[in-house]
Amino acid sequence: MEWPPRYAEELDRRLKLEHKLTADSTLLGGALLQYAQSPADFISDCVYIYEPRNANTGEPVMLPVVLFKRQREFIEWLHERFTTKTSAPVEKSRDSGATWMSCAFAVWLWLFYPGSTVGFCSRKEILVDRAGDLQSIFEKIRSIVRNLPHYLYMRLLNPANEATIIGEAGDNIGRGGRCSLFFVDEAAYLEHPALIEAALTATTDVRIDISTPCNGSLFNEWASKSTSKFVFDISDVPWHTDAWVKAKRDELEGKGLKHVFAQEFLRDGTAGLEGQLIPGEWVEAAVDACTKLGIKPTGETVAALDVADGGKDRSALTVRYGVEVQSCKSRGDLRADSAGAWAYAIATQSGCQRLLYDSIGVGAGAAASLRDKRDIKITPWNAAGAVVNRTQKYLGTRANEDFFANAKAQSWWGLRDRFLETFKARNGEPYNPDAIISLPRA
């Protein structure tokens, strides 16, 4: 049985560490103190995970965890959620290791926080616990515990510390109990999420929902609004190389399952919907596109405001420098006039030369707070107005005035064209660097 080079090196490092700690009680005490303070260090030195895809390769299926950068950031993020008692969602691409890392974090709490209780739930009971099935959460946890280093297993595996890890399924998850931390796995696919929301409402101060997105789910709604959301992107996983991504995409597209790749790996919860103007994979291609394409943005810095006037709608403001979007912000607590003042303040702080705003309908309410501003150019925009260059041919076939109903439709389609151009660029096709769009990383 041959170990892959990085795992062989890691295994050798761990064996040497175990020899040192076993031989020196003072050194062991220092290591235990460090592990108690740093779950990432504990996982890096002590946790092994199961990789069934190695079964037919001749390589070991039980591997030492070698945290890649985003996984370490995830563990540190979980630690922060736990210490600050704040809940948040985790939006993940498949094969990012989020569930394994959550199990490892739970074992760390179980070992180092006496009296703690960690809860796990999923949409089906067999996904929570099924003896011998390492696809289930609790068998992952048991596997981690069974494979702890000898020095740690002997000294810390103490059932008398009253720490517990519990698993539940069904619609009354967590009802009547209390947990230090509660993980909801594949949260977007729960059958009755509203019932679980009610059941968990008083169970824990720290709830972590982990899932790939699914359109219309409560998870998607929370993830879209959360300011502390953690994202596992497909590009965060080292083995998801360009060649791997192409092979996986081609494999699924060959089966007529193009939307599955977009949903499961590109985190596109709308992938299965028909009639999308801008597909999720185009948006994914635009994330940090300038850096990935080696483009240095040029031009003016412009802010654009879509005005709301209270209610459920939110005022939205985007700032761009040339083709690069620098920030997107929204607020739902402002009337139209206050939204104008809010946008102006951000635009000036961002060094914008222009501020555009939709001046029709509720947008007219922002005009009063923007009318007399002189620091930057204020440009009202009529979304219902005539299209630009009305007689110019679009795609060489139809005139703009025949293709688009109004300026708003033309603008939306122009934005679509930018995402398409960026998608082509990221896939090695010829492109116009002035016609792309680059989005900031979430």
C-alpha angles and dihedrals in degrees: 000000000000122000119219108252098253092048093045090054091046093049091051090050092051094048090052090048092050091051091051095046094046091051097046119048092188091054090046091052090053091049092051090050090051092048090051089056099039121043089182091059091046091053093044092053104031115024128092124186135200120248109186093181088074092063094093096038100066090243123120117274093207108067135178111248112255102188114218117213098268093046091055089049089051093053091048089048091052090049090053092049090051096047094044094041094232129144124220142160128250115215108197144184114226118268094027094121095239095141094046090049091050090052091049091050090051091053089050090054091045091054102040106029111062112210095019122137123204119192130202129187138171137177094269132038094231089057089058099045134357116153112245094006110113090192087074120084098235095048087054089052093047089049091053092049093047091053099047113129115272094246092052096042093052097046106035109028093099118155088191093074088080094227114143142187114206134188129205141174135185133056098300096058111163096359111151096007135091128224135188089214132004127199120200107196121208087002095174091064101052111132096223106018095165091059091050091049088057094045094050098042095101099022101088145004091216117054121170116192113195122192151126106251125268122189115251096014125132087237091060091049092052093043092051092055103035117110092195099047117143117220128203103196124195089244091057092070110084096212092053092090123167088262092051092048092049092048093048092046092048091047093054095039088052088059092049090254102118090136091057092062091048093048101040101036106021094042091236106156091183096052094112094052120103126227098032115168095203115023118219094244089060089053091048090052090055095057107113088345096154092058094043093047094043094242123151109208119233135181134057130333110242133184123204124196128200104195126219126182106214125284120088095322120094130216109239130202128189126188120198136179107207106307094343119095106216102184144355120201135173139185131191099188099072135094117221097266092049090047089058092052091046092051093047092053093052092044093054093044089051093053095245120174092200140028118198123191136179101252099187124094113348088001088075087070090066093055094080093060093043103039100090100036114126106171092084135014112270113208121188113208127204108212091187092051131104122297121257119259092005098193096043113114117248112216087350094285116074132028116252092245090056095045101044128050094208145336092284093057091046091050093049090050091047089054089049090053091053092053091047091050090050092049090052091048093051089051094054099258123136112273145171109247090207091057101055131091126221121201128201117249113260 
